[in-house]
Amino acid sequence: MDIVTGVGVLDKAAHVLRAVAERPLSLQGLQAATDLPRATAHRLAVALEAHGLLRRDDDGRFDLGPEVASLGRIASERFPLAGLALPVLEKLRDDTGESAQVFVREGAQRRCVLSLQSPHALRWIVPEGVLFPLELGSAGKVLLGETARECVQSVEEREPGVASVSAPVFGADGAVIAAVSVSGPIERLTRRPDERFGAQVALAAAEIASLLGTAG
């Protein structure tokens, strides 16, 4: 389990929620998915259930609860990044023919808040909600602010055979608030994905920034 905050019970509870977000889990499945002791997994799941963050489905498995949906709606209203970015990302995916994502920084990691898959059979799939390390991949470098360039590329940094190119989405104060990425197999993106799709990714990032400014 990744230690994110140093507050053990909070990190474990978040770990449980993320495991259940992938699919409903029995207690045994939850223990296996989180690598937590059975008693700890059960105690946390029951506590999260009491807060409405988890619920039991008809088969008795733990699933996401109604409070998660409620909080998600509020978060979307207050930070409408995914909703505003969707049409821009759809165009980017259609124009490039490759998978496209939007990432935001979350502590020492980056979370995918929007992901659209390439129509190709051979493609790079990034599940929405997944957490990746900041130090690997083009989106991570963008969110770390390691470069002032319009776009950053990554070739086989996190996964063999995969390349990506990302560009920053700037807020009104000039801070990087998100990264837009296109990713896929090297066979199509080549070892210079910045030259292949960098301009399109940078344009999409600028369009999303403009929409966020309008929404604000």
Number of C-alpha atoms within 10 A of each C-alpha: 10 8 12 15 11 9 9 11 12 14 16 20 19 15 21 25 23 17 20 22 16 15 14 20 22 18 17 12 16 25 19 15 18 19 13 16 12 14 11 14 23 18 13 19 24 17 14 21 19 12 14 16 20 26 21 17 14 7 9 12 18 26 22 23 19 15 16 15 13 12 12 12 13 12 12 13 11 10 14 16 22 18 13 18 22 17 13 18 27 17 14 25 23 16 11 17 17 26 26 29 29 28 30 23 22 15 11 15 19 24 22 23 19 22 24 21 21 20 12 11 6 12 17 21 15 17 16 16 16 16 19 19 17 20 18 15 24 27 35 26 22 32 26 16 13 11 12 9 11 18 27 25 25 22 23 15 15 15 12 10 15 22 28 31 32 35 32 32 28 19 15 12 7 8 12 19 18 28 28 31 33 34 30 26 21 17 11 16 22 17 19 16 23 24 14 15 23 22 15 21 28 24 17 24 28 19 17 26 23 17 16 19 12 8 11 10
